[in-house]
Amino acid sequence: MACRLVIAACRRHLNDLKRVGDPEFGYRFDPAKAERCCRFIERLPHVKGKWASRKETIKLTAWQVFIVCCLFGWVNASTECYRFREAYIKVARKNAKSTLSAGIGLYKFSADGEFGAEVYSGATTKKQAWEVFRPARQMVDRTPLLKGTLGIRVNAESLVIEANGSRFEPVIGKPGDGASPSCAIIDEYHEHASDDLYDTMKTGMGARDNPLLIVITTSGSDRSGPCYALEQDAIKVLEGKLRNDEWFCIAYGIDEGDDWKSELALLKANPNYDVSVFGDYLKRQQRDAVNSARKQNTFKTKHLDVWVNADVAWMNSAKWDACTDPNLKLDDFEGEPCIASLDLASRKDLADKVLMFRKAIDGKFHYYAFATHYLNASAIEEAKGSHYEGWAAAGLIVKTPGNITDYKRISDDMIADTKKFRAIEVPHDPYHGAALVQFMQAEPEWNQSARVVEVRQTVAMMSPAMKEFEAIVLDGRFHHNGDPVLSWMVTNVVCHIDRKDNIFPTKQNAESKIDGAICLFMSLIRWMANPGDGTSVYESRGLLSV
């Protein structure tokens, strides 16, 4: 009972065993090394629950044995150093990932033959960093033979072997550049806003023969963060699209098309089902999620390892992703009619422009959208370490000079667009856009055939557009080119439902921008107001000012 990514990880291991002896492969599997680490961990005591009260030692389950054996059994055929330098392990909550991490950390700290080993348990908060370090510390405290034989000193916030200077300690946030980790365990990476800790640990391992950087996490709610990006690369490794023989990857979860309300979904995402996480507990959580929409995303994220973008998300991320067409090119629509919408910004916010085209195919309208995102250099600098820097460097955000929104640049781009493409309307929110629109219309190059329309962001305006937009996406009639910034914005949208079943777009926090999504809604509002027969429900009801 496993998802496709777990099957892919197992298939990779089996295929690699067949490659042993191939000079181009260069690795071999050493069962003795793998077994040594497993034996060490299984001599450690449980420190929580009924197993601890019965003074039982850890018994690794099959999935844990597989991970440990891969990490410590695969070696370089020439140097005998461990093959895997990094590991990405995703598994749902309550599956004993902290226990497994603590055991691996203690092995690297005390039993792996590394003189002056440095093992770090890293996280964004002290509480999270201690989720791995605390059980490791307790395991040593409750194993006098281990502590006495190796001379381990148990301090308040560290474990130390004085004979060789080895230490194991928690790290919160970004560590100093002086660290030289032999093992770094980054817990719940989905909570990290930047990759500072990951990068610092990785770059500090250069002097170690057998370094190991482990990311062990559940899914999260920030698809713009470093964890989601890391997982996308891990998936490419498992699918054979990216070659990295020194990176171990495994991700437990459910597959697209699985019924999240089924027991099969629980079994796939929870390899320690009825061991450390009990089936009855999971079924109760599942039942509550079925009965309460606001609990669904939390359940899916924490217990099924499904990525969402907000606690109460609106857009089905999988359906949105399914609308991606990487071959879609804006230039292919030259001369075609479009709605060109604007959502302008204050000094520190993104400003967005979206061109939306419509075509009738088999009696149904299909929509094609292209977004441009603008942010000034000062705002990008102030958000240092965030995803904005990477997007700007990749050309996914137009980085404008200065510290305010560059209306002149946006105006120039819009004027060029309305000439190259047959822009029939330019909808905008008058709150920030009135001054820019007046400026554009005064320019001699402005295309006078493009009608400027104010679209006020009210429930009456937004609710029908959001419902129609969702229906178009679910029906596969919306098309985008996979722009990660636009995807981030769309999946940031949280909708509020009133007593009349109206919905309105909002965001969970100030960092979760939705400007591009607002542009999409405004464009769709105007396409809905132009059904092709010259009538407009919006205008006939007095909902638009022109």
N, C-alpha and C positions, 0 to 999 in steps of 0.2 A: 504494500500500500504506500506508494510514493509518488510525488509530483515529478514532472519531466526534468526539472533541474537536479533533483537528487539522483534520478536515473542516469542523467548525463554525467554526474560526478562519478558514479560507480562505473559507468562505461569507460570513462577516461582512465580510471585506475586499471581496469581489465585490459584495455587496449595498450596501455603503457607497459604492462607486464609482458605482453607479446613483443614489445620493442626492445626489451633488455638484451644487450649484446650487440645492438646496432650502434656502430661508432658515431652515427649522426645523432643518436639519442643521448648517450652519455650518462645514463642513470641506471641504478639497479635497486632492487628491493631487498632489504636485510631484515628478515623476520625476527632475528634475535634483538636487534635494536628496537623494533616496534614492541616486542613483548616486554622488554625491560621497562619501558615507560608505563605500559599498562599495569605491570606488576607493582610498580612504585605507587601509582595512583590508587590501586585497589588495596593497598595497605594503610591508606589514610582513613581516618574515621569520619563518619557523618557528623555534622554539627547542628543539624536542624531536624525537627519532626520526630516521628516515631522511631526512625532508624537510629537517631542520636540517643534517644532515651533507652534504646536496647543496646547501645554501645556497639553498633554494627559498623563494619568498614564498608567503604564504597564498593559497589559491584557495577562495573561499567556495562551499559546495555549495548546492543549490537551497533547502533548508529554512533555511539561514543567511541567504541573500539575501532570502528572504521576511520573516524577522524584522527584518533591518536596514532593508529598504525600508519596512516598516510603521512602524517607530519613527521614521525620519527623513524619510519621504516625506509622511506625513499632516501637514497644517498647518491652523491656524485660518484660515479664509478672510478674516477681517478683520485679524487681528494678524500673520499669518505666523509665529506661534510654533508650536512643535510641538504636535500634538494630544495625543499620549500622554505623560502625566506619570508613569505607573507601568506596569510590565510584570511579568507572572508567566510564567516560562518553565520548564516541567518537562521534563526529558529524562534518559534513563538514563546511567549512568556510561560514560566513555570515548568520548563523542560530541563531544569537543572544545569543551565548553561553557566551559572556562576560557580557551581561545584566543579564542573569540568574545567573551567578556566583557572580556578584556584589550584586544582591538581596539576595542570600543565605548568602553571607559574612556579609552583613549588619544585617541580622536577627540574625546570631550567635554572632555578635558584640554587638548588642544593645537590642535585644528583647527576647532572649532565656533563660533569667534567670541565666546566668553564671556570677558570680562576678569576676571581673578582667579578663574578656575574652581577649584572644589574637588571633587575626585573621590576617593571612598573605596571601598576594597574591605573589606567588613565580614564578620566571622564570629565564632564563639564561641571560637576558638583562634587563636594566631599562625600555626600551621601551615596552617590552613584559609584564613585571610585572605591568606596569601602565595600560595595556589594561583592567584589571579588577579593579584595584584600582581607576583609574581616573573616570570611570562612577559612582563608589560607592561614591566617594568624591563629585561629582557633584550632585548626587541624594540627599545627605544630605544638601548640600548648597541650593538646590532649594526646600527643605521641612522645612520651618521655625518651623512648629509645632513639627516635630520630633526632630529637633536640640534643640529647646528651652525646650521641655518637658523633654528630657533625659540629657540635659546639654552637648551636643556634641560640642567639640572644633575642628574646622576644621583647621588643620595646613597645611603647604606647602607639607609635605610628610607623614602625618599621620592623623587619626581621633582618638580623645581621649574623654573618658567620665571620667571627673575628680572625680566624686563622688565615683566611684568604681575601677578606674584605668584601665578600659577596653581600648584596643587600636586596631586599624586596620591600617596596613601599608604594603607597598610593600617590598619584599625581593629579592635581586639579588644574584644568585649563592648560595653557601653554607652558611647558617646562623650560628651564634654562638651556642654553645651547651647549652646556658642558656635559650633559648626559650622554652616556655611551651604552645604550641598552643592549643587553643580550636577548632580552625578551620584553616586549611591550604588549599589554593586553588592553585594547580599547573597547570598553563596554558601552552598549547602547549608543552606537555611533550615530544613529538617526537623530539624536538630540543635539549634535554638534552643528553650530551655525557655520563653521569654517573648518578647513582641513589643517589648521595650525598644529594641533597636537600630532596628528598623523604624520605630517611632513617632518616635524622636528624629530619624532621618534625614528622615522625611516632614515633620515639623513645622518642621525647619530650612530647608526649601526655599522658604519663603514669599517670600523676597526675590529669587528667581531667575525670569527670564522663561521659560527653557527647561529646567526641572529634569527629571531622569529618575531614578526609583527602580526598579531592576531586581532582582527576586528570581529567581535561577536555581538550580534545585535538582533533586535526584532525590526519589523518594518516601522515606518513612521508616517508623519503627515506633512513632510516638507520635501517635495520632489525637486526643489531647487538646491537642496543642501548637498554636502559632500558624500553622504552615505548613499543616497539614491544614485548619484553619478558613479560611485564605486561599484554598486551592484550592477549597473548597466554594463560596465566593463567585465565584471565577473560572469555575467550571462554570456557575453561574447566569447570568453574563454571556454565555458562549458559547451557552447554551441560550435566550437572550433573556428569561430570567425576571428579570434585574436589569439596569437601564440604567446604564451608566457609559461614556460615549463617550471618556473620557480614560485608560482602562485597557486595555492590550493583554494578551491572554491566549492562551497555547497550551500544550497538555499532551500530550506523547507518551507512549504506553503501549499497553496492549491493552484490548480491549472485553470486557464480560461475555459469557461463552459461548465466548470464544476458547480453544483448546487451548494451554495454556502450554508444552506439550512440542513444539509445532510450529515450523517455520521461519517461518511467517507471523507468529507472536507476536514473534519476534526482529526481523523487518523492521519491524513497526509501531512498536515501542518504541525502535528504534535507527536514526534517520534517517541516521547516518553509517556504516551497515553497509558493511563492506569498504572504508571510507575511513580513518577513524581507529580504528574498532573492528572487528576482523576477524571474519568469519563463523565461521572455524574455532575461534577463541577462545570465542566465544559458544556454539557448539555443544558444546564441551567442558564449559563451565560448566553448560549445560543438561543434558548427560548425567550429570554428577556429582549434580545436584539430583534427577534422576529416580531415581538409585540410592540416594540418602541423604536420608531425610526431614528430617533436621536442617539440610540445606543448602537446602531448597526455599524457605523464606521469604527468606533472604539473596539467592538468585538472583532471585526474583520482585521483590524491592524494588529491587535495584541494577541489574538488567538488563532488567526488564520494566516498571518503574515502577508496581508494585502496592503499595498501602499495607497494611502488616501492623501488628500491635501488640506483637509480641515476637519474639525470634529464633527461638523454637520455639513458635509460637502453637498454640492448641487450636481455637478457634472459627473457622469460615469466615466472615469479616466480611461478604462479599457475601450469604451465606445469612441471616445475622443481620439485616442491613439489609432483606432481602426480607420479613422477618416484621413489619416496621413497619406499623402502622395508625394514622395520625395522628388518625383519628376516634374512636379507642378512648377511652372515658370511664369513670372509676372509678364515678361515680354511677349508671351504667347497670346496675351489678351489685348494687345495694342489695338486701339480703335474700337474696342467693345464698350458698351455702356456699363457704367458702374456707379455705385454710391460710395463717396469718399468721406468718411467720418473722422472727426477730430475729438480727442479728449485731452484737454490741455491741463497744465499742472502748475502747482506752486513751485517755489524755488528748489526744493529738495526732491520733488517727485518726478516720476517718469511722465513724459507726454507721449501720446500715441496717435498714429494715423493708420487707418485701415481702409483699404480698397476692397469692396465686395462686388463681385460679378454674379450674374444670374443667367442660367441657361435652362431651357425647357428640354427635357429628355424623357421620351416615352410618356408624355402627358404630365410629368411632374417637374417642379422646379428644383434644380441643383444650384448650390451656392459655392463660390470660390473666393477665399479671402486671403489677403496678403497684408501683413502688419509691418510698420516701421516704428521703432521705439527710440525716444530721444531722452538723454540725461546729461546734465552739465558735468564738467570735469570735477568741480568742487564737490558735488554730491557723491560722485563715484569715489573720490579720495576719502571723504568722510566715512564712507561705508567700507573702508579698507578691510580686506579679508572676506568680503561677501561675494556672492555670485556675480555682482555687477562688473567687477574687474575682469573676470574671465569672459563674460559675454561681450564687454566692450572690446577686449583684445581680439576676440573672434569675429568682430564685425557684426554681432547680433544686436548691439545697441549703438546708435549714433551718438558718439561722445562729442558734445559741443563745448567750446571754450567758455571760461568764466564761471560764475556762480549763480546764474539765473537761467531760466528756460529761454532758449534761443528762438524767439518767435520769428526772426528774420529767416533763419534756416528752414524752419517748418513751413513758413509762407512760400519760400522759393520752391521747396519740394512739392507743395500742394499745387502751386501754379503750374509747374512742369507736369505733374500728374494729370491735371484737368485738361491739359492740351494733348498729351500723349494718349490718354484714355478718355473715352467719351463720358465724363462725369456729368450725370444728370442732376445730382443733388450733393450738397455738402452739409450733412447734419452735424450739429455741435451742441454742447451744453453751454448756455449763455453765461453760466457762473464764472468760468475762466476764459471763455472763448470770444466774447463779444469784441474786445479790442483787436484781437488778431484778425477776425473776420473782416472788420471794417478796414484794417490795414491792407489785407489781401485784395479786397474789392476795389480799393483805390489805385492799385498797381495797374499800369497800362497793359501788362501782359496777361492780366486776369481773363479767364475764359468766361464771358458774360452769360453763356448758355448754361453754366453750372449754377443751379439755384441754391442759395444758402437757406438752410432751415434750422430753426431752433428746436431742439428736442429736450424738453425738461425731464429730469430724472425723477419721475413720480411713479407711484405704484400703478396708476392707470396706464401709463405709457410702457413701463418695463415688464409688467406681468405677462401680457399676451406675447410679447417678443421673446421673453425667456422660455415660455412654454413651447412656442413654435420652434425656437432654436433647438431646444432639447429634442423635440420630435424629429427635426431634420437630421440631427446627429445620430439619433437612434436608428433612423431609417437609412443611414448611409448616404444621405444626399448633401452633406456638407463636406467640403474638401479644403485641406490646408497642406502646406509643404513641410510640416513638422517643426516649425519655428519653436525652439524650446522656451523662449521668453513668452510668446503668446500662449503656449500650452500651460506654462506655469501660472499665468494670469487667469486663464479659464478655469483651471482646477483649483485656484484660490477662492473662487466665488462660493460664498455661503448664502443660501437663500432663507429668508424668513417667510413663513406662511401665516396669513391672517385668517380671521374667522370665515371669510368669504372665499378662501382657497386662492387668494391672490399671493403672488410671490414677488420678492424684491431683492436685487443683488446687493450684497454687502461683503465685508471681509472680516476674518477672524481677528486680525491685529494690523497695526500700521505697516508692518513689514510685508504683508501679503498683498501685493499690488494687484489690481483688477482692471486697470485702465484700458488695456487692449480688449478685454471682454466687454466693457461698456461700449467701446467703439463697435464691436460686433453687433450688440443689441440695437444701437442706434441705426446702423446700416440696415439691419433686418426690419426695424420699424418702418423705415422709408420704403424698402422693397415691398413690405406688406401694404403700404399706403399707395403703391403703384402696381395694382394687380394686372394691368395690361388693358383694362377697359376704360381707363380715365377716371375711375371713381376712387375715393379714399375714405375708408371708414373713420380713420383718425381725424381727417380734416372736417368731415361732415359733422362730427361730434364736437368740434371746437377744441380738440386736444393739442393742436399744433399752432404755434405762432410762426409766421413766415416773414 
